[in-house]
Amino acid sequence: MSGSSSDIGGGTDYSKIEQRLNYVFIDKNLLRRALTHSSAISPGRRIKESYQRLEFLGDRVLGLVVADLLFQRFPKSNEGDLSRMLNSVVRKESCAQVARNLKLGDAVILGTSEARSGGAKKEAILADICEAVIGAIYRDGGLAKAHLFVETAFADFLSDMDAGRADAKTALQEWAQGRGLAPPRYVEIERFGPDHAPVFRIQVNIEGFEPASAIGPSKKIAEHQVAELFLRREKIGSWAK
């Protein structure tokens, strides 16, 4: 569905997208805006017709909903622990992955140049779309509907919290410090794939242990993946299971 602003019309059928979102919009224009990148809109209309404002709103709604879910699920956790878990879930990488799961990149409306450069697969754009959709659902259906969407769409990330795996990088660093070791060192050892959708291989090094490596669509995701891989390999904490 990527294209110029001339491709954007009120008659677009969004039923397949709504099916993936498990939410039917009363105001279809909100969904259209949530999927419209500023490159597809003339400068004078970008504030009103692109996803920028909905992204701003959705970011705040996402934070509120996840904070509420964590507050309910972890009654014994203190403010610091809850903050760490919140930051682990409410990340650009998490939002981009949710967008991929829902195939929102297939529906994003882009300007010609942005579409040619692979904008529909860019991490930042996917994350923005996810937040904009959350904002659109909130505006269309209220907080309860947005709450349900976030709880469902971010279920895997929330499950990691339930398993005590809030942040593999933090857990690995604390484990290393507890043994009197230097903090883990993350090194990019390979980058491959097209420029618009690169894949990174990151290696983690800890003194006295064999290095581990993992790949991801961004450096941060790859670092998280390799930290979790190391924790599982060495059977550390909750990752020993």
N, C-alpha and C positions, 0 to 999 in steps of 0.2 A: 504493500500500500504506500510505499515511499514515493514521493514526487513533489511537485511544486504546489504552491498555494492554489493553483487553478484546479488541482485534483481534489480539493477539499469541498465536500458538498454535504448539505443536510440530509440527502437521501441515502447516504452510505449505510450499508447493512452491517451492523456491529454485533449481530446475534452470536456469531462464532466466538468473538472475543468475550462477550458477556457470559457465554457458556463456560469458557475457561476460567473467568473470574468468579463464576457462580453468583453473579449479581446482575440484575437487569435494571438499567438506568431509566428513570422517569424522564430525565432531561438528557437526551442523547448528545446534546451539544457539549455537556461537561466531559463526556468520554472522548469526544472528538478533540477538545482542547487538551486533555490530558495526554493525548497521543501525538500532538502537533509540536514539532521542534521549531524554534524561532527562525531557522533557516528557510522554512517553508512559508514564512509570513513577511510581508513588506514591513520595513522598519517602523512605520507609523502605527501599525496595528499589532505589533508583537506583544505588548503588555496585555492587551485584551484577548488575543486569540491564540497565543502559544501556551505551553504548559508551565511557564515560569512561575506564575503566582500559585498555581495548584501544587507545584513541587514544594514551594515554601510552606504551604499549609500542610501538605501530606507529611513532610518531615516532622513537623510538630505533633501531628496526630499519631504517627508511628511511634514516636518517643513516649507519648502519653500512654498509648495502649500497651506497649511492651513493658513499661514501668508498672502499670497496673497488674499485668499478668505475672510479672516477677514478684511483685508485692504479695499477691495471693498465693503463689506456688511456694514461696520460701519465707514462711513466717518467722524463722529463726535467724535469717540473714540480716546483717547490719547494713548500714547505709553504704559503707565502702564496698562490701561484697555485691550489693544490688547495683551499684554504679558500674562496677567492672562487668557484671553480666549484661547490663543494659548496653554498654559500649561495645560488647562483643556481638550482640544481636543487631543493634541499629548501626550498621556500617554500610558504606557504599557497596562493598563487595557482596554483602548479604542481599541488599536491594537488587543489585544487578543479577544475582543468581535467581532470585524470585522472578524477575522479569524474563529470564531465559526459560525458567520452568513453565511460565504462562505463555511463552512465545509472543511476548509483547513486541519484540523487535520486528516481527513479521508485519505488525500493524502500524508501526510508527510512521508518521508523515514527515518527510524530510524535503529540504530543498534539493535541487538537482546536484549541486556540487557536494553537499554533505552525503547524499545517497551514493554518489560515485566513490567517495572515499571510505565507504563501509560504515557509515554512521549507525546503521541499524544494529551493528555488533559491538559498538564501542562501549566499554565498561561504564563510562560516565553518563552517557545518554541512557543506557538501560536502567541505571540506578535512578536517574532523574524521572524517567517514565514511571517506574514503580511507585515512587513517592507521589507523583502527580495523580496517578490512579487512586491511591489511597485518599488524597485530598478530594478528588472528584466524588468518590463513594461517600465520603463524609458530608460533602455539600449536598449530595443528592438524597442520601438515605439516613443521615444522622450518625451519631457516634456508635450506636449499637451495631449498625451494619458494618461500619469501618472496623470496629473491634472484632467482629466475627471474621472479616476478611483477613485481617492481620494475623489473628490466632491460627487460621487455617494455612495461609500462604507461608508463614514463617514457622510452621510447626517443627520442621527439622532443626532449625536453629534453637528453638525453645527446648526441644528434646535434649540437645546437648547440655543445656543448663540443668535439666532434670537429672542427667547422668553425672553431674558434677564436672563437666568438661567446658566450663564457661569460656576459657581462653587458653588454648594449648601453648601459645607462646609465653604467656604469663606463668603458666604451670611449669614449663620447662626452665624458665629463668629462675623461679623460686627454688626448684629442685637443685639446680646447679649451685646457686648461692648457699643452699643448705649444706652442700658437700664441700663448701669452701673453694669452688671452682669459679673461673672467670665466666662472665655471661656468655651465652651461646652467640656464635658469629654466623650470620646469614650471608651467603655469597651467591651472586648470580653466576652460574656456570654455563648457561646456554639460553639462547632466545631463538625461537623459530616460529614459523607460520607467517602469514601475510601481515603487513604493517598495520592494517586496520583491526586485526584480531590476533595479536601476538600471544605466544605461549612461553612462559618462563620456567626454567628449571633452576631451583634454588637448593643449595647445599647448606646444611647446618653443621657446624664444627664445635665440638666440646672436648676439652683436653682429656685425654685418656680413653676416649671412646671413638669407635669407627664412625666416620661421617655418614650422614643420611641425606638423600635428595628426593625431591618431589616436584611435580609440575603444577601450574595453575595459570588461569587467564590473566592474572596480574601478579606482581611481585608479592603483594601482601597476602593474597590467597595462597600462593605457593609457599610462603613462609609459614603460614598457619598449617598447611598440609604437612610440611616436612617436620614441624614441631610435633604434630600429632603422631606422625609415623615414628619418630624417635621415641616418644613416650610409650607407644604400643610395643615397639621392638624391645625396649628395655624393661617393659612391664612396670611402669611407674604409676603409682596412685590408681585412680579410677580407670586409667587406660590399660591396666593389667588384665582386665576382664576380657 
